[in-house]
Amino acid sequence: MDDEKRSRPSPKQGPSGADFAGMGLQFAFAIVVFLFAGQWLDNRLGFNGLFTIVGVFVGAIAAFYNMYRKISAAQKRDDEQRKSRR
């Protein structure tokens, strides 16, 4: 096939694999940061794991929310591109 006939996806077509990998790293990082913050609070205040558990859940919720926002924005851009093509 000629190079001219090959369809090359434009970088603005949607999230790439690197974007998804970045979201996964941000997800893990948020949980780990809140985990250590909860452990630090537990050691500082003398609780037995309460803030560690709360920290993991808060980190997971924050990470899910961030991922939801990014995926929703990408989907909205994709929808607008499809509408503009019609």
DSSP file (Angstrom, degrees, kcal/mol; ACC not computed):
  #  RESIDUE AA STRUCTURE BP1 BP2  ACC     N-H-->O    O-->H-N    N-H-->O    O-->H-N    TCO  KAPPA ALPHA  PHI   PSI    X-CA   Y-CA   Z-CA
    1    1 A M              0   0    0      0, 0.0     2,-0.1     0, 0.0     5,-0.0   0.000 360.0 360.0 360.0 147.1    0.0    0.0    0.0
    2    2 A D    >>  -     0   0    0      1,-0.1     4,-0.9     2,-0.0     3,-0.5  -0.451 360.0-122.8 -74.4 151.6    1.1    3.5   -0.6
    3    3 A D  T 34 S+     0   0    0      1,-0.2     3,-0.3     2,-0.2    -1,-0.1   0.820 111.4  59.4 -63.4 -30.1    1.9    5.7    2.3
    4    4 A E  T 34 S+     0   0    0      1,-0.2    -1,-0.2     3,-0.0    -2,-0.0   0.824 103.4  51.1 -69.0 -30.8   -0.7    8.2    1.1
    5    5 A K  T <4 S+     0   0    0     -3,-0.5     2,-0.2     2,-0.1    -1,-0.2   0.688  87.7  97.6 -82.3 -18.6   -3.5    5.6    1.3
    6    6 A R  S  < S-     0   0    0     -4,-0.9     2,-0.6    -3,-0.3    -3,-0.0  -0.493  74.1-131.8 -71.8 135.5   -2.8    4.5    4.8
    7    7 A S        -     0   0    0     -2,-0.2    -2,-0.1     2,-0.0    -1,-0.1  -0.781  20.1-162.4 -90.1 124.7   -5.0    6.2    7.4
    8    8 A R        -     0   0    0     -2,-0.6     2,-0.1     0, 0.0    -2,-0.0  -0.916  20.3-122.7-107.2 126.5   -3.0    7.5   10.3
    9    9 A P        -     0   0    0      0, 0.0    -2,-0.0     0, 0.0     0, 0.0  -0.442  25.7-124.9 -68.7 137.9   -4.9    8.3   13.4
   10   10 A S    >   -     0   0    0     -2,-0.1     3,-1.7     1,-0.1     4,-0.2  -0.515  17.8-119.6 -79.0 152.3   -4.5   11.9   14.5
   11   11 A P  T 3  S+     0   0    0      0, 0.0     3,-0.5     0, 0.0    -1,-0.1   0.671 110.7  61.1 -66.8 -14.2   -3.2   12.4   18.1
   12   12 A K  T 3  S+     0   0    0      1,-0.2    -2,-0.0     3,-0.0     0, 0.0   0.310  75.1  96.0 -94.3  10.0   -6.5   14.3   19.0
   13   13 A Q  S <  S-     0   0    0     -3,-1.7    -1,-0.2     1,-0.2    68,-0.1   0.731  99.3 -61.3 -74.3 -20.6   -8.7   11.3   18.3
   14   14 A G  S    S-     0   0    0     -3,-0.5    -1,-0.2    -4,-0.2     2,-0.1  -0.949  79.0 -31.4 161.0-178.8   -8.9   10.2   21.9
   15   15 A P        -     0   0    0      0, 0.0     2,-0.1     0, 0.0    -3,-0.0  -0.375  57.7-146.2 -65.8 138.2   -6.8    9.0   24.8
   16   16 A S     >  -     0   0    0     -5,-0.1     4,-1.8    -2,-0.1     5,-0.2  -0.341  32.4 -93.8 -93.3 179.5   -3.8    6.9   23.8
   17   17 A G  H  > S+     0   0    0      1,-0.2     4,-2.4     2,-0.2     5,-0.2   0.858 126.6  56.0 -61.9 -35.4   -2.2    4.1   25.7
   18   18 A A  H  > S+     0   0    0      2,-0.2     4,-2.5     1,-0.2    -1,-0.2   0.869 104.3  53.5 -66.1 -36.0    0.1    6.5   27.4
   19   19 A D  H  > S+     0   0    0      2,-0.2     4,-2.1     1,-0.2    -2,-0.2   0.924 110.7  46.1 -63.3 -43.6   -2.8    8.4   28.7
   20   20 A F  H  X S+     0   0    0     -4,-1.8     4,-2.1     2,-0.2    -2,-0.2   0.882 111.8  51.1 -67.7 -37.2   -4.4    5.3   30.2
   21   21 A A  H  X S+     0   0    0     -4,-2.4     4,-2.3     2,-0.2    -1,-0.2   0.904 109.5  51.5 -64.5 -40.1   -1.0    4.3   31.7
   22   22 A G  H  X S+     0   0    0     -4,-2.5     4,-2.4     1,-0.2    -2,-0.2   0.890 108.1  51.3 -63.1 -39.5   -0.7    7.8   33.2
   23   23 A M  H  X S+     0   0    0     -4,-2.1     4,-2.3     2,-0.2    -1,-0.2   0.894 109.4  51.0 -64.4 -38.9   -4.2    7.4   34.7
   24   24 A G  H  X S+     0   0    0     -4,-2.1     4,-2.4     2,-0.2    -2,-0.2   0.903 110.6  48.2 -64.9 -41.2   -3.2    4.1   36.2
   25   25 A L  H  X S+     0   0    0     -4,-2.3     4,-2.8     2,-0.2    -2,-0.2   0.903 111.9  49.3 -65.9 -40.4   -0.1    5.6   37.8
   26   26 A Q  H  X S+     0   0    0     -4,-2.4     4,-2.4     2,-0.2    -2,-0.2   0.891 110.0  52.7 -64.1 -38.5   -2.1    8.5   39.2
   27   27 A F  H  X S+     0   0    0     -4,-2.3     4,-1.8     2,-0.2    -2,-0.2   0.949 113.5  41.9 -60.8 -50.2   -4.6    6.1   40.6
   28   28 A A  H  X S+     0   0    0     -4,-2.4     4,-2.5     1,-0.2    -2,-0.2   0.903 113.5  53.2 -65.1 -41.2   -1.9    4.0   42.4
   29   29 A F  H  X S+     0   0    0     -4,-2.8     4,-2.7     1,-0.2     5,-0.2   0.904 107.1  51.5 -62.1 -42.4   -0.1    7.1   43.5
   30   30 A A  H  X S+     0   0    0     -4,-2.4     4,-2.2     1,-0.2    -1,-0.2   0.917 112.0  46.4 -62.3 -43.3   -3.2    8.7   45.1
   31   31 A I  H  X S+     0   0    0     -4,-1.8     4,-2.1    28,-0.2    -2,-0.2   0.926 113.6  48.0 -65.3 -43.9   -3.9    5.5   47.0
   32   32 A V  H  X S+     0   0    0     -4,-2.5     4,-2.5     2,-0.2     5,-0.2   0.904 111.3  50.5 -65.1 -41.5   -0.3    5.1   48.2
   33   33 A V  H  X S+     0   0    0     -4,-2.7     4,-2.2     1,-0.2    -1,-0.2   0.938 113.9  43.8 -62.4 -46.8   -0.1    8.8   49.3
   34   34 A F  H  X S+     0   0    0     -4,-2.2     4,-2.2    -5,-0.2    -1,-0.2   0.818 110.8  56.8 -69.7 -29.4   -3.3    8.6   51.3
   35   35 A L  H  X S+     0   0    0     -4,-2.1     4,-2.3    20,-0.2    -2,-0.2   0.951 110.6  42.7 -62.0 -50.3   -2.2    5.2   52.7
   36   36 A F  H  X S+     0   0    0     -4,-2.5     4,-2.5     1,-0.2    -2,-0.2   0.863 112.4  53.7 -67.4 -34.8    1.0    6.7   54.1
   37   37 A A  H  X S+     0   0    0     -4,-2.2     4,-2.3    -5,-0.2    -1,-0.2   0.908 110.1  48.2 -63.9 -40.4   -0.8    9.8   55.3
   38   38 A G  H  X S+     0   0    0     -4,-2.2     4,-2.5     2,-0.2    14,-0.4   0.897 111.3  49.6 -66.3 -40.2   -3.2    7.5   57.2
   39   39 A Q  H  X S+     0   0    0     -4,-2.3     4,-2.5    12,-0.2     5,-0.2   0.908 110.3  51.1 -64.1 -40.8   -0.4    5.5   58.7
   40   40 A W  H  X S+     0   0    0     -4,-2.5     4,-2.3     2,-0.2    -2,-0.2   0.922 111.7  47.0 -62.7 -43.8    1.4    8.7   59.8
   41   41 A L  H  X S+     0   0    0     -4,-2.3     4,-2.8     2,-0.2     6,-0.3   0.903 110.8  52.5 -64.7 -40.3   -1.8   10.0   61.5
   42   42 A D  H  X>S+     0   0    0     -4,-2.5     4,-1.7     1,-0.2     5,-1.1   0.930 113.1  43.6 -60.5 -45.1   -2.3    6.6   63.2
   43   43 A N  H  <5S+     0   0    0     -4,-2.5    -1,-0.2     2,-0.2    -2,-0.2   0.884 116.7  47.4 -67.5 -37.3    1.2    6.6   64.6
   44   44 A R  H  <5S+     0   0    0     -4,-2.3    -2,-0.2    -5,-0.2    -1,-0.2   0.883 122.7  32.3 -71.6 -39.3    0.9   10.3   65.6
   45   45 A L  H  <5S-     0   0    0     -4,-2.8    -2,-0.2    -5,-0.2    -1,-0.2   0.529 107.9-116.7-100.3  -7.5   -2.5   10.0   67.3
   46   46 A G  T  <5 +     0   0    0     -4,-1.7     2,-0.2    -5,-0.3    -3,-0.2   0.730  60.7 146.0  83.0  22.7   -2.2    6.4   68.6
   47   47 A F      < -     0   0    0     -5,-1.1     2,-0.9    -6,-0.3    -1,-0.2  -0.563  52.0-123.7 -88.7 158.4   -5.0    4.8   66.6
   48   48 A N  S    S-     0   0    0     -2,-0.2    -1,-0.0     1,-0.1    -5,-0.0  -0.575  77.7 -48.2-103.1  69.3   -4.8    1.2   65.4
   49   49 A G  S  > S+     0   0    0     -2,-0.9     4,-2.1   -11,-0.1     5,-0.2   0.440  99.8 120.9  91.8  -0.7   -5.3    1.5   61.7
   50   50 A L  H  > S+     0   0    0      1,-0.2     4,-2.3     2,-0.2     5,-0.2   0.962  81.9  38.9 -62.6 -52.5   -8.4    3.7   61.6
   51   51 A F  H  > S+     0   0    0    -13,-0.2     4,-2.6     1,-0.2    -1,-0.2   0.774 111.6  59.8 -71.8 -24.7   -6.8    6.5   59.6
   52   52 A T  H  > S+     0   0    0    -14,-0.4     4,-2.1     2,-0.2    -1,-0.2   0.940 109.7  42.4 -65.2 -46.3   -4.9    4.0   57.4
   53   53 A I  H  X S+     0   0    0     -4,-2.1     4,-2.1     2,-0.2    -2,-0.2   0.924 116.1  48.2 -65.8 -44.9   -8.2    2.4   56.3
   54   54 A V  H  X S+     0   0    0     -4,-2.3     4,-2.8    -5,-0.2     5,-0.2   0.906 110.5  53.1 -62.2 -41.2   -9.9    5.8   55.9
   55   55 A G  H  X S+     0   0    0     -4,-2.6     4,-2.6     1,-0.2   -20,-0.2   0.897 107.5  50.2 -61.8 -41.8   -6.8    7.1   53.9
   56   56 A V  H  X S+     0   0    0     -4,-2.1     4,-2.4   -22,-0.2    -1,-0.2   0.925 113.6  45.6 -63.0 -43.8   -7.0    4.2   51.5
   57   57 A F  H  X S+     0   0    0     -4,-2.1     4,-2.6     2,-0.2    -2,-0.2   0.910 113.3  48.6 -67.5 -41.2  -10.7    4.7   50.8
   58   58 A V  H  X S+     0   0    0     -4,-2.8     4,-2.6     2,-0.2     5,-0.2   0.917 112.8  49.2 -63.9 -41.9  -10.3    8.5   50.4
   59   59 A G  H  X S+     0   0    0     -4,-2.6     4,-2.3    -5,-0.2    -2,-0.2   0.908 112.0  48.0 -62.5 -42.2   -7.4    7.9   48.0
   60   60 A A  H  X S+     0   0    0     -4,-2.4     4,-2.6     2,-0.2    -2,-0.2   0.908 112.8  48.2 -65.9 -41.5   -9.4    5.4   46.0
   61   61 A I  H  X S+     0   0    0     -4,-2.6     4,-2.4     2,-0.2    -2,-0.2   0.925 113.0  47.8 -64.9 -44.3  -12.4    7.8   45.8
   62   62 A A  H  X S+     0   0    0     -4,-2.6     4,-2.3     1,-0.2    -2,-0.2   0.899 113.1  48.8 -63.2 -39.9  -10.2   10.7   44.8
   63   63 A A  H  X S+     0   0    0     -4,-2.3     4,-2.4     2,-0.2    -2,-0.2   0.908 111.2  49.0 -67.9 -41.9   -8.5    8.6   42.2
   64   64 A F  H  X S+     0   0    0     -4,-2.6     4,-2.6     2,-0.2    -2,-0.2   0.910 111.8  49.9 -62.8 -41.4  -11.8    7.3   40.8
   65   65 A Y  H  X S+     0   0    0     -4,-2.4     4,-2.4     2,-0.2    -2,-0.2   0.922 111.4  48.1 -63.6 -44.0  -13.2   10.8   40.6
   66   66 A N  H  X S+     0   0    0     -4,-2.3     4,-2.1     1,-0.2    -1,-0.2   0.912 113.0  48.0 -62.8 -42.8  -10.1   12.0   38.8
   67   67 A M  H  X S+     0   0    0     -4,-2.4     4,-2.5     1,-0.2     5,-0.2   0.900 110.5  52.1 -64.7 -40.9  -10.3    9.1   36.3
   68   68 A Y  H  X S+     0   0    0     -4,-2.6     4,-2.6     1,-0.2    -2,-0.2   0.914 109.4  49.7 -61.0 -44.4  -14.0    9.8   35.8
   69   69 A R  H  X S+     0   0    0     -4,-2.4     4,-2.3     1,-0.2    -2,-0.2   0.922 112.8  46.4 -61.8 -44.6  -13.3   13.5   35.0
   70   70 A K  H  X S+     0   0    0     -4,-2.1     4,-2.1     2,-0.2    -2,-0.2   0.910 114.9  45.5 -67.3 -42.1  -10.5   12.7   32.5
   71   71 A I  H  X S+     0   0    0     -4,-2.5     4,-2.4     2,-0.2    -1,-0.2   0.888 112.7  51.3 -69.3 -38.2  -12.5   10.0   30.7
   72   72 A S  H  X S+     0   0    0     -4,-2.6     4,-2.4    -5,-0.2    -2,-0.2   0.909 110.5  49.0 -63.8 -41.5  -15.6   12.1   30.6
   73   73 A A  H  X S+     0   0    0     -4,-2.3     4,-2.3     2,-0.2    -2,-0.2   0.909 112.1  48.5 -64.6 -41.5  -13.6   15.0   29.1
   74   74 A A  H  X S+     0   0    0     -4,-2.1     4,-2.2     1,-0.2    -2,-0.2   0.893 112.2  48.9 -65.3 -39.3  -12.1   12.7   26.5
   75   75 A Q  H  X S+     0   0    0     -4,-2.4     4,-2.5     2,-0.2    -2,-0.2   0.892 109.9  51.8 -67.4 -38.8  -15.5   11.3   25.6
   76   76 A K  H  X S+     0   0    0     -4,-2.4     4,-2.2     2,-0.2    -2,-0.2   0.916 110.3  48.4 -64.3 -42.5  -17.0   14.8   25.3
   77   77 A R  H  X S+     0   0    0     -4,-2.3     4,-2.2     1,-0.2    -2,-0.2   0.903 111.5  50.7 -62.3 -40.8  -14.1   15.8   22.9
   78   78 A D  H  X S+     0   0    0     -4,-2.2     4,-2.2     1,-0.2    -2,-0.2   0.909 109.8  49.7 -64.4 -42.2  -14.7   12.6   20.9
   79   79 A D  H  X S+     0   0    0     -4,-2.5     4,-2.2     1,-0.2    -1,-0.2   0.901 110.4  50.3 -63.0 -40.8  -18.5   13.3   20.6
   80   80 A E  H  X S+     0   0    0     -4,-2.2     4,-2.0     1,-0.2    -1,-0.2   0.889 109.8  50.7 -66.2 -37.7  -17.8   16.9   19.5
   81   81 A Q  H  X S+     0   0    0     -4,-2.2     4,-1.2     2,-0.2    -1,-0.2   0.900 110.2  49.7 -65.8 -39.7  -15.4   15.7   16.8
   82   82 A R  H  X S+     0   0    0     -4,-2.2     4,-0.8     1,-0.2     3,-0.2   0.898 110.8  49.6 -66.0 -39.1  -18.0   13.2   15.6
   83   83 A K  H  < S+     0   0    0     -4,-2.2     3,-0.5     1,-0.2    -1,-0.2   0.872 108.4  53.2 -66.9 -36.1  -20.6   15.9   15.4
   84   84 A S  H  < S+     0   0    0     -4,-2.0    -1,-0.2     1,-0.2    -2,-0.2   0.764 103.8  57.3 -71.5 -23.6  -18.3   18.2   13.5
   85   85 A R  H  <        0   0    0     -4,-1.2    -1,-0.2     1,-0.2    -2,-0.2   0.744 360.0 360.0 -76.2 -23.5  -17.6   15.5   10.9
   86   86 A R     <        0   0    0     -4,-0.8    -1,-0.2    -3,-0.5    -2,-0.2   0.481 360.0 360.0 -75.1 360.0  -21.3   15.1   10.0
